[in-house]
Amino acid sequence: MKKIRLSELSEQVQRFLEQVKSGGSIAVVDDNGELQCGVTPYTKANPEEKRQAMLSLEELWKKTGPAMEKAGVTEDDIMRDLLVDD
């Protein structure tokens, strides 16, 4: 991945990217409607959002842990299945 500083971009590109921040992701397609690239803004979670995410994960672990153990499935088994097509 190539990284570039926002300040190195032209004013036009900076204005375009400001639209992305406020409106979500943008998919760039060619004249045939074929996807060529996309732009997705990156936002950092604030401390409260991080706390809520951790609580949600803990709840998920509480629910899935016993079921996985009962089925004899480990996290490694799940990761292996998820990565089969990669």
Beta strands, then each sheet from edge to edge (+ up, - down):
strand 1: 26-29
strand 2: 35-39
sheet 1: 1+ 2-
end
